C-alpha cells in the first residue's frame, strides 16, 4: 500500500469494525431484555450497576417470601457478558425491622468502594396482607468494601445534618451519591423525601442539607457536558430532568416506557431506571439502563413483592432507547 493515507484509513476501518463487533456481541446478541426474572415468591427490584475491570456488578433489592413472611435484602451478582450471571449473593441481614434494600450506586472513595442503600422496615409482614410499604423509620445507609465482595455492616448517614436526631429525620428512601461537577471532593446525596432532597458532604460522614425539588423516586444522576442529568420514576415510566447548577431543574425528553406495551412482565409498572455512561468503553459504546418491571398486575394489585424483574436497555442519546429483540 503506497499511499500512507490509505493505510491510516484501513486501520481506522478495522478499529471501527472491531468496535462494532464487540458492541454486537455484548448487546445486540442478548435474546431477552430480562436479566433476572421474578416469580410468585420472588421480586428483583431497584438495580444499581458498577462496570469495573470489564465486569458488571449488579446490586439490587431481592424480595423473598419465606415461610409466609416477606423479607427484603440487598443482593449482588456479576457478569462479564450480561448473559451469564453469578449466583445471587445476599449481603444484608434478614430482619423485617430493617429490610435493607434499594441500592442506589457504588462509588470509589479513598481506597474503598461505597454502596448506598436504605432500610425499608415492614415488621411482621406476611404474604396474606395487602402490599405494604416501608414505615416512617426508613433511613439511608452506606456499606464499605475493599474488593466488591466483602462488605461492612451498614452505617447510617445523617443527611439532614449532625444536629438532627435520627428519629427526627423523616422517612427517606432511594439514595444516590455523586461528586460535584465543579468541586472535587464535594459529594452529593440525592434521596426521596419531599420530591428529591439533596445534601452534601466532604467526608461522607458530616452532611449539610441543601434543598429539594419536585421529582419521582429512585433517582439516578449523571455529570454530562457540564450538566446534571437526573433520572427519576413517577407513577409509571422513567423521566429526565436537567440542571446546570443543581438548584434549578427542567424536564427533558419524553416519558420512557420502553417495550412496556408488549411486555406482560412489566405491564404493571416500569420504574427504577439507573443509567451508566459507557460510551467510551469500546466493547459497549452506549448508555446502559437497568430498570425493573412488575406485572402483569400493578404493584397495588399485588405484583410488588413478587413478579418483578430486572431488565436492560441502551441508548446513544438518552432519548431513543433500544433493547434485546426490539421490533421483532
N, C-alpha and C positions, 0 to 999 in steps of 0.2 A: 504494500500500500504506500504509494509515493507521496501522497498529499497528507501532511500531518493533521490537517483539519478533519479529513475523512476518518483518520484513526481515532481522533478525540470523539467524533460523533458516534463512531461504532462503540466505543467504551461507554458513552452515556446511554446509548440504546440498550446495551447489555445490562447496565445497572438498573435502568428503569424496568426492564423485563424481569429481572430477578426480584425487584421490589414488588412488582405486580403479582408475581407468582407466589411470593411469601404471603402477601395480603390474602390472596385467593385461598391458600392452604389453611390459614388460620380462621378466616371469617366466612368467606362465601362457601366453604366446604361444609360448614355446620348444617346439619339436617333439620334442626328444630330450634326455635328461639328459647326453649325451656332449658335452663341449666340444672335446676333442682325442682322436682315436681312434688307438690304436696298431695295428700290423700285425706281420707276420712278421720285420721287421727294425728295428722302432721301438717304444719304450716311452715313454709320458708318465706321470711319477710325481711325487709329493711337491709338490703345488701350494702356493704362497704367494700371497696376494692383497692388493693395496692398492687401495682405492677413493678416488680423489683427483680433484677438479675434474670430476666426472661421468664419469670414465674408470676402467675396471677394468684394473689392471696385474697380469697373471698371470705369476708366475715358477714354474719347475718344473724337475724333472730330465728331461732329454732323453737317452735311451739309444739309441745308433745302432750297428748292425752295418755296418762299413765294411771292405770287402775282407777279410772273415773275422775281423776284430778287433772287439771290443766296447768302445765308449767311452761315458763318461757326461759330460754337460755340464750347466751351468745355463743355461737359456734364458728368454726373455721374449716375451710377446705382449700386446697391449692391445686393448680394445674399448669401445665406448660403449653397446652394446645386448645384449651377451652372445651374440650370434649371429654377428656378423662380426668376425673377429679378424685383427690384422695378422700378416704372415709371422713365424714364429718367428725370434728373433734370439739366437744363442749369445753369451754374454758371458764365458765362461771358456775357458781354453786346452785344446787337445787333448793329453792326457797321461795315459796309463793309470796312471802312478805317483802321480797326484793325483786325477783324476776328480772335480772339484768338482761338488757335487750337493746335493740335499735342502735347498733354500732354506726357511728357517723363517718369516720375516716381514720386513717393512720398517718401520722407524721413522724419524721425523724428529728429528734431534738436532743442535743448534747450527748450523742452516742447511744441513744435509746430510741426504740420505737414506742410511740404513744398512741394508744387506741382510746377514743372517746366513746362513751355509751351512756345509757340511762338505767334507772330502775323503773319498773312498771308494776308496782305492788297490786296483787289481786288475791288477798288472803282467802283461804277456804273456797277457792273457785273450783267448781265441779262441772262436768260435761252436761249435766241436766239443766244448768242455768242458761239464761239468755246470754249472748255475748256481753261480757263485762269489760269495761275499760279501766285503765290504771287509776289508782286513788290519787288524792291530792298530795300524797307523800312521794310522788315520783320526783327524782332528783338526777343530777348529772355527775358522771364519774369519769376517771381515766384509769387505764391499766398500762403497765410498762413491760417492755421485753427487750432483751439483747439480741434475740435470734428469731423472732417472729413465731416461735414455737412455745416457749415457756413464758407465762405471763404472771405478773404480780397480782396481789389482791387489789380489788378496785379501791380507788381513793376518791372521795367526794371532792368536787370543785365548787367553791363558793362564788359563783359567777355574779352574785348581787353585791359582792364586796365583803370584806372581813368583818365589818360591823353588823351585818345582817345575820341573825341566827338561822341555823338550818331549818328550824321549824317555821320560820317566817319568810322563807324564800319563795314560797308558792309552787304550784305544780309546774314542772318543766320537763320537756322531753326532747329527743332528737337533736343532740349536739353535733356540731361540725366545727373543726379547727382550721384556721387559715392564717398564714403570715400576711401582714400588711404589705400591700404592693409598693408602698413608698418608704416604709421604715422597717428595715431589717431588725429582727429580734422582738418585734411587737406582734403578738398573736391575738387573733380574734376568735371568740367562741360565739357561734350563731346557735340559737336554740328556740324551740317552740314555746313561747309564752307571750300572750297578747300580740298575736301575729308572730313574727320572728323578732326575738330580742337579741341584742348584741352586747358583749362585754369584751374587754381587752386585758391583756396581761403581758408582762415582760419576763415572767419566770414560770408560767403555768400553775402558779400557786396563789399569788395575790392578784385579784381581779377587780376591775372597775366597771361598773355598769355604764353603758353608753346610751342606749335607747332602743326603740323598736319601730317596726314598720309593718304594715298590713301584709300578710302572707299566709300561705298554707303551711303544711307540716313537712317533715323530712327534707330540710334544706341541705343543699349542696352548693358550694360557691367556688368558682374558678377565678384566677387572675388571668385576664386575657386582653392584650393590647391596651394596657393601662386602664382597664375597666374591671369591675367586679361583675361577674355573671352569676346570678343566683337562680337555681332550680328549686322549685317547691311544688308541693302536692295539694291542690284544692280538693273538693269533694271527689272528683274523678279526673284522672289525667295528670300531666306534668306541665307546669307553666314556668315561664322565664321572666326574670327582671334584670335590669342592668343599672349600674351606678358608676360614676367616676370618682365619688368621694365617700362612699359607704353610708352617707346620710340621706341623699335623695335618690329614689329608685323609680324607674319607669318600666312598665310592662313591655315585653318584646316578643314578637312572633305569635304563633297560634298555639292553642292548647294541644299538647302532644298526647295522642291516644294510641299511636302505633297501629297494630293489627287487631285492636280490641273487637271490632265488628265481626271478625272471623274466628276469634279465639274463645271457645267455651270456657277454657281455664282462666280467662281474665274478664269474663263478661260482667262480673260484679264490680270490679274496680281495678284500675291501673294506677300505681302510686309509687312513692319512694324511689324515684329515679336518682341515681348517683352517676355523675359523668366524669370521665378522665380524659384529658387531652393526651392522646398517644400518637398524634400526627407525625411527630418526629421519630417515632420508632418504625424503622423500615419494614419490620415484619407485620405492622398493623396499619399505620398511616391514617388513622381515623380518630374521631372522638368515639369513645365507647360508653354506652349507657347500660347499666344494670338496674333492674327495677323489679317490683313484684306485682303479680296479678292474682286476683282472687275470683273464684267463680266455680260453677255457673251462677250460684246465688250471690246476692250482695253481702257485704260484711254484716249489716244489721240483721239479715236473714239467717246468718249462721256461718258463712264462709269467711270467718275472721281468724279463728284458732284452728282451722282446718282448710284443706283445699286452697292453699295459697302457694304460689310457685314463683321462683326467681327466673327472670328472662333477660335477654340481651338484645341490644340494637346498636347501630353505629351510624355515624354521620360525618360529612365533610364540613358542614357549616352550622350545625346545631339547629337548623330549621327543617331540613329534609332528612328523614331517617329511613334506614334500611334494616332488615333483619333476615334471618335464615328463612328461605322458602317464600320470600315476599313475592306476591303476584303469581304464585303457582297454584 
